[in-house]
Amino acid sequence: MYKYLSSGLAASCLSLLPVGSAFAQGFFEDSKASLNLRNFYINQDVRNEDRGRVEEWGQAFILDYKSGFTEGPVGFGLDLLGQYALRLDAGGDADKPISEIDRRPGSVFPLESNGKARRDFGRLGVTAKLRFSETVAHVGTLLPKLPVVTYSDGRLLPQTFEGAQITSNEIKNLTLIAGKLEHSTDRNSSNSDSLSIAGANSGSKAQFSNEFYYGGADYKVSKNLLLQYYYGNLRDFYKQHFLGLVHTWQLPVGTLKTDLRYFDSDSDGKNSSASGRAEGYVSSGYWGSGSSSRGEVDNRLWSALFTYSLNGHALSAGYQKITGNSDFPHINQGNGRVPYLITNAQMNKFTSAGENTWVAGYAYDFARVGIPGLKASLTYYSGDNIDAARSDRREWERDFRVDYVLQSGLFKGVGLTWRNAMWRGNDEGQRDQDENRLIVNYSVPLL
């Protein structure tokens, strides 16, 4: 629906814009455009299983155009997001079946029917927008980054959504947001799909929904205190309430940032009934043997993260606790799993039923010692008490990251990133993995 609506609005906007007219001045004069280049390599190695490692390498070109608004009480605008990814290497041997190769394609490129990675893929996103006073409406391709829905940008191309969103800043220090999403395009796909959650979007009874409603408010009480409330509802799956508090305390020496989050998730529609769950409208989790509520969303999650910063150093510690029978529910399309949690680690997300997770991290900005553009961080996650059939499970992950942006010379602005992760778990059949990502980013301003 929103794809055709945004295209129609875009055509209407352009038809109203004779070049050089006063009506069109804001549209063109305030336009911005950039070409973002990303070179991405990933290597995933399973440590406790004899199988080929995942290894892929590619180059992405992302054209991001954002118009201004036409002049007048009601302004119209148009955004375009053109994305193209070219395979440089996806592992494997063209003469061998996918089951016999040492290096396997993974989650960067779409797969052909023979299991091999495609040579390239792309998509074009169109977003029509309207502004009245301090309120802006967007219809078409969206990149939401909210507590109840967040897009994933962990591969060559970002995950995108199709829908409509209204953002209002009419009241000082208060931002109101409301919207509806219908489809998602995964990071390694050119095709949009309906929405679902973990446990329901695979197998012979896979089920999806085209209605995710959301809304919320960010209230800036002071420059150091932010309060948040959001609501999300994926029809026939779950409804979710979120409360958040972010506070920064200026200490005599250094600063202390407090980040508190609470989610309350419950079943909705067909997921609420036994007959609906029998049709496949289910969540992943653990309900025990013979439970009549098996597959029903039932989850509470709270977390607290504290970060102390001083002279380029940042030391953080946090804790997250999950109660209820189901895993934490969030929109889960293929590999695009990005919940708004303090445990959103590089490889795993620590969202299982009953799981308790400790988080500890350290980061340093080397600009303090005369190396601007260089940053490094190390984070450790330890989760236990995961509900399982035979006994509670445990898992841990260690993430290390280094970023450097060149500050001068011919390649000024080029960003280099190395991300290394190690994940281990004690559940039978779990795959212990090591992962490396090498990323080069560069943005070329066009307008």
Disulfide bonds with the S-S distance in Angstrom:
none
